Every structure is written in C-alpha cells, then in structure tokens.
Amino acid sequence: VEASDGVQALRQMSVHAIDLVVMDCNMPVMDGYTATREIRRLELKEGRPHVPVLALTADAFDDDIARTREAGMDAHLGKPYTRDQLEALLTAWL
C-alpha cells in the first residue's frame, strides 16, 4: 500500500491492515513527523496495536534522528541506503 503524503498514509491505515510503515519524513500536505504523531495518538485513543514506523529520510544528523524518535518513529534509515540495509531493517521489525 502506498501513499504520497501523511494524510493519504493515515487514510490507508484506516482501511488496510498495516504491519509496518516506511515513512518519508518530508512529504507535502502532512509530513512524516506529524503523520507518525497522529498514528501514535490513534493507537492510544482507539487501543490499536503498535505499528512500527521506520523513518526513511535524507535527514541523517543526530538531531534529525532524535526528531524522528520524538515523533514516535521506531527506527531511522538515512538516504542513500543499500538494499541490504533496508532488508535488515525490515527483517528486524517484521
């Protein structure tokens, strides 16, 4: 399931069973940070299970990684990344 912005991502999550989200942090309409905060809010409010959210972003400084964690993301993968790095991250969280 794909979404081009955070609003679409939340909409997709409301109609599909999602096991894991690979979240771009910088998207139009609603960025990944805001979308992740909303995912976490809905999990608490509605008693939904925790869905791993993995940040996928070119923002890779320590402050950027801290910002993803503060938003509720579970892991961070900086661009550019290799197929092996993505596979390892997905394997760790699925």
FITINU-740989 format. One record per residue: chain; residue in one letter; residue number from 1; x, y, z of N, C-alpha, C in turn. Coordinates in pm, whole numbers, plus 50000, padded with zeros to 5 digits. Layout:
BEGIN
ATOM / ch / aa / i / npx / npy / npz / capx / capy / capz / cpx / cpy / cpz
ATOM / A / a / NUM / X / Y / Z / X / Y / Z / X / Y / Z
...
***
This chain:
BEGIN
ATOM / ch / aa / i / npx / npy / npz / capx / capy / capz / cpx / cpy / cpz
ATOM / A / v / 1 / 50086 / 49884 / 50000 / 50000 / 50000 / 50000 / 50091 / 50123 / 50000
ATOM / A / e / 2 / 50061 / 50219 / 49916 / 50142 / 50340 / 49906 / 50060 / 50464 / 49935
ATOM / A / a / 3 / 50131 / 50567 / 49977 / 50069 / 50698 / 49999 / 50173 / 50804 / 49963
ATOM / A / s / 4 / 50129 / 50915 / 49910 / 50223 / 51019 / 49868 / 50236 / 51132 / 49971
ATOM / A / d / 5 / 50155 / 51127 / 50076 / 50166 / 51224 / 50184 / 50108 / 51164 / 50311
ATOM / A / g / 6 / 50126 / 51236 / 50421 / 50082 / 51185 / 50551 / 49932 / 51166 / 50562
ATOM / A / v / 7 / 49855 / 51253 / 50501 / 49709 / 51241 / 50506 / 49666 / 51111 / 50437
ATOM / A / q / 8 / 49724 / 51085 / 50321 / 49692 / 50960 / 50250 / 49737 / 50839 / 50330
ATOM / A / a / 9 / 49852 / 50850 / 50397 / 49901 / 50738 / 50479 / 49801 / 50705 / 50590
ATOM / A / l / 10 / 49751 / 50807 / 50657 / 49653 / 50783 / 50764 / 49525 / 50723 / 50707
ATOM / A / r / 11 / 49485 / 50770 / 50591 / 49366 / 50715 / 50526 / 49387 / 50566 / 50491
ATOM / A / q / 12 / 49504 / 50535 / 50437 / 49534 / 50395 / 50403 / 49533 / 50306 / 50528
ATOM / A / m / 13 / 49585 / 50360 / 50637 / 49590 / 50282 / 50760 / 49451 / 50258 / 50818
ATOM / A / s / 14 / 49356 / 50344 / 50783 / 49221 / 50325 / 50835 / 49143 / 50220 / 50757
ATOM / A / v / 15 / 49190 / 50184 / 50637 / 49117 / 50085 / 50556 / 49195 / 49957 / 50531
ATOM / A / h / 16 / 49323 / 49956 / 50562 / 49406 / 49837 / 50540 / 49473 / 49795 / 50670
ATOM / A / a / 17 / 49493 / 49666 / 50686 / 49573 / 49615 / 50798 / 49719 / 49637 / 50761
ATOM / A / i / 18 / 49787 / 49719 / 50836 / 49926 / 49756 / 50806 / 50016 / 49697 / 50915
ATOM / A / d / 19 / 50119 / 49624 / 50872 / 50213 / 49563 / 50966 / 50332 / 49652 / 50998
ATOM / A / l / 20 / 50364 / 49744 / 50906 / 50483 / 49827 / 50920 / 50468 / 49946 / 50826
ATOM / A / v / 21 / 50517 / 50061 / 50868 / 50515 / 50181 / 50785 / 50658 / 50226 / 50760
ATOM / A / v / 22 / 50692 / 50245 / 50633 / 50817 / 50309 / 50596 / 50779 / 50452 / 50563
ATOM / A / m / 23 / 50819 / 50544 / 50652 / 50769 / 50681 / 50647 / 50875 / 50778 / 50597
ATOM / A / d / 24 / 50844 / 50845 / 50488 / 50928 / 50956 / 50442 / 50899 / 51073 / 50536
ATOM / A / c / 25 / 51001 / 51137 / 50584 / 50980 / 51245 / 50680 / 50934 / 51375 / 50614
ATOM / A / n / 26 / 50977 / 51399 / 50491 / 50948 / 51524 / 50423 / 50854 / 51500 / 50306
ATOM / A / m / 27 / 50725 / 51516 / 50333 / 50622 / 51497 / 50231 / 50533 / 51621 / 50228
ATOM / A / p / 28 / 50465 / 51642 / 50115 / 50370 / 51754 / 50109 / 50246 / 51724 / 50192
ATOM / A / v / 29 / 50162 / 51821 / 50209 / 50033 / 51814 / 50278 / 50051 / 51787 / 50428
ATOM / A / m / 30 / 50101 / 51670 / 50465 / 50132 / 51638 / 50605 / 50263 / 51561 / 50605
ATOM / A / d / 31 / 50362 / 51611 / 50677 / 50493 / 51544 / 50679 / 50488 / 51417 / 50763
ATOM / A / g / 32 / 50594 / 51340 / 50753 / 50601 / 51213 / 50823 / 50605 / 51224 / 50974
ATOM / A / y / 33 / 50660 / 51333 / 51025 / 50664 / 51354 / 51169 / 50522 / 51370 / 51223
ATOM / A / t / 34 / 50445 / 51455 / 51158 / 50307 / 51480 / 51200 / 50223 / 51355 / 51183
ATOM / A / a / 35 / 50241 / 51286 / 51071 / 50164 / 51163 / 51046 / 50195 / 51058 / 51152
ATOM / A / t / 36 / 50321 / 51047 / 51191 / 50357 / 50948 / 51293 / 50297 / 50985 / 51428
ATOM / A / r / 37 / 50300 / 51113 / 51463 / 50236 / 51154 / 51589 / 50088 / 51119 / 51588
ATOM / A / e / 38 / 50024 / 51136 / 51474 / 49882 / 51103 / 51463 / 49859 / 50952 / 51472
ATOM / A / i / 39 / 49946 / 50874 / 51412 / 49937 / 50727 / 51423 / 49946 / 50688 / 51570
ATOM / A / r / 40 / 50042 / 50744 / 51641 / 50060 / 50710 / 51784 / 49940 / 50756 / 51867
ATOM / A / r / 41 / 49885 / 50873 / 51835 / 49768 / 50923 / 51906 / 49649 / 50829 / 51886
ATOM / A / l / 42 / 49628 / 50785 / 51763 / 49516 / 50694 / 51734 / 49536 / 50557 / 51799
ATOM / A / e / 43 / 49660 / 50511 / 51805 / 49687 / 50383 / 51872 / 49643 / 50391 / 52017
ATOM / A / l / 44 / 49677 / 50499 / 52084 / 49639 / 50516 / 52224 / 49489 / 50535 / 52241
ATOM / A / k / 45 / 49433 / 50624 / 52161 / 49291 / 50657 / 52173 / 49201 / 50539 / 52144
ATOM / A / e / 46 / 49237 / 50462 / 52039 / 49150 / 50354 / 51994 / 49197 / 50216 / 52036
ATOM / A / g / 47 / 49304 / 50209 / 52113 / 49355 / 50080 / 52159 / 49411 / 49995 / 52046
ATOM / A / r / 48 / 49460 / 50059 / 51943 / 49520 / 49987 / 51830 / 49656 / 49932 / 51871
ATOM / A / p / 49 / 49698 / 49821 / 51810 / 49833 / 49772 / 51838 / 49939 / 49867 / 51781
ATOM / A / h / 50 / 50055 / 49865 / 51841 / 50167 / 49947 / 51795 / 50213 / 49898 / 51658
ATOM / A / v / 51 / 50215 / 49988 / 51561 / 50266 / 49958 / 51428 / 50404 / 50021 / 51416
ATOM / A / p / 52 / 50506 / 49942 / 51385 / 50639 / 50001 / 51368 / 50639 / 50103 / 51255
ATOM / A / v / 53 / 50698 / 50220 / 51283 / 50715 / 50325 / 51183 / 50865 / 50347 / 51168
ATOM / A / l / 54 / 50913 / 50325 / 51047 / 51055 / 50338 / 51017 / 51078 / 50463 / 50933
ATOM / A / a / 55 / 51159 / 50554 / 50982 / 51189 / 50677 / 50910 / 51282 / 50645 / 50793
ATOM / A / l / 56 / 51247 / 50698 / 50678 / 51332 / 50686 / 50559 / 51351 / 50829 / 50509
ATOM / A / t / 57 / 51472 / 50882 / 50529 / 51492 / 51024 / 50504 / 51637 / 51057 / 50472
ATOM / A / a / 58 / 51655 / 51168 / 50402 / 51790 / 51218 / 50377 / 51844 / 51293 / 50499
ATOM / A / d / 59 / 51757 / 51323 / 50594 / 51797 / 51392 / 50716 / 51864 / 51291 / 50809
ATOM / A / a / 60 / 51996 / 51298 / 50820 / 52066 / 51192 / 50892 / 52161 / 51241 / 51001
ATOM / A / f / 61 / 52149 / 51367 / 51041 / 52230 / 51416 / 51153 / 52168 / 51367 / 51284
ATOM / A / d / 62 / 52246 / 51372 / 51391 / 52196 / 51324 / 51521 / 52066 / 51393 / 51561
ATOM / A / d / 63 / 52057 / 51525 / 51537 / 51934 / 51599 / 51570 / 51815 / 51548 / 51489
ATOM / A / d / 64 / 51840 / 51512 / 51363 / 51734 / 51460 / 51277 / 51684 / 51325 / 51327
ATOM / A / i / 65 / 51778 / 51242 / 51367 / 51742 / 51110 / 51419 / 51663 / 51126 / 51548
ATOM / A / a / 66 / 51706 / 51218 / 51634 / 51633 / 51244 / 51759 / 51492 / 51294 / 51728
ATOM / A / r / 67 / 51477 / 51376 / 51626 / 51345 / 51427 / 51589 / 51253 / 51313 / 51545
ATOM / A / t / 68 / 51306 / 51214 / 51474 / 51222 / 51101 / 51433 / 51175 / 51023 / 51556
ATOM / A / r / 69 / 51263 / 51005 / 51653 / 51227 / 50933 / 51776 / 51124 / 51011 / 51856
ATOM / A / e / 70 / 51141 / 51142 / 51864 / 51046 / 51227 / 51937 / 50907 / 51221 / 51875
ATOM / A / a / 71 / 50902 / 51202 / 51743 / 50774 / 51193 / 51674 / 50708 / 51057 / 51694
ATOM / A / g / 72 / 50785 / 50959 / 51744 / 50730 / 50827 / 51769 / 50775 / 50720 / 51670
ATOM / A / m / 73 / 50870 / 50755 / 51584 / 50921 / 50656 / 51490 / 51013 / 50559 / 51564
ATOM / A / d / 74 / 51015 / 50436 / 51518 / 51088 / 50331 / 51588 / 51232 / 50314 / 51541
ATOM / A / a / 75 / 51260 / 50351 / 51418 / 51395 / 50334 / 51363 / 51416 / 50437 / 51254
ATOM / A / h / 76 / 51541 / 50451 / 51212 / 51579 / 50554 / 51114 / 51671 / 50491 / 51010
ATOM / A / l / 77 / 51643 / 50519 / 50883 / 51732 / 50476 / 50774 / 51756 / 50598 / 50686
ATOM / A / g / 78 / 51882 / 50639 / 50681 / 51917 / 50758 / 50604 / 51943 / 50725 / 50458
ATOM / A / k / 79 / 51907 / 50820 / 50373 / 51936 / 50809 / 50229 / 52075 / 50865 / 50205
ATOM / A / p / 80 / 52151 / 50812 / 50114 / 52120 / 50693 / 50037 / 52142 / 50568 / 50123
ATOM / A / y / 81 / 52067 / 50466 / 50092 / 52079 / 50340 / 50165 / 52092 / 50227 / 50065
ATOM / A / t / 82 / 52140 / 50114 / 50114 / 52154 / 49997 / 50026 / 52033 / 49905 / 50044
ATOM / A / r / 83 / 52016 / 49820 / 49950 / 51909 / 49719 / 49959 / 51929 / 49632 / 50083
ATOM / A / d / 84 / 52054 / 49598 / 50112 / 52084 / 49516 / 50230 / 52046 / 49588 / 50359
ATOM / A / q / 85 / 52070 / 49719 / 50367 / 52033 / 49795 / 50486 / 51881 / 49798 / 50503
ATOM / A / l / 86 / 51809 / 49820 / 50395 / 51663 / 49820 / 50402 / 51611 / 49683 / 50440
ATOM / A / e / 87 / 51666 / 49580 / 50381 / 51623 / 49444 / 50412 / 51648 / 49411 / 50560
ATOM / A / a / 88 / 51763 / 49451 / 50612 / 51795 / 49424 / 50753 / 51697 / 49496 / 50844
ATOM / A / l / 89 / 51664 / 49619 / 50811 / 51571 / 49695 / 50894 / 51431 / 49633 / 50892
ATOM / A / l / 90 / 51386 / 49596 / 50773 / 51253 / 49533 / 50762 / 51250 / 49400 / 50835
ATOM / A / t / 91 / 51356 / 49323 / 50822 / 51363 / 49194 / 50891 / 51359 / 49212 / 51042
ATOM / A / a / 92 / 51427 / 49314 / 51091 / 51431 / 49338 / 51235 / 51294 / 49376 / 51290
ATOM / A / w / 93 / 51209 / 49442 / 51209 / 51083 / 49493 / 51259 / 50961 / 49414 / 51218
ATOM / A / l / 94 / 50978 / 49317 / 51129 / 50861 / 49237 / 51089 / 50858 / 49101 / 51155
***
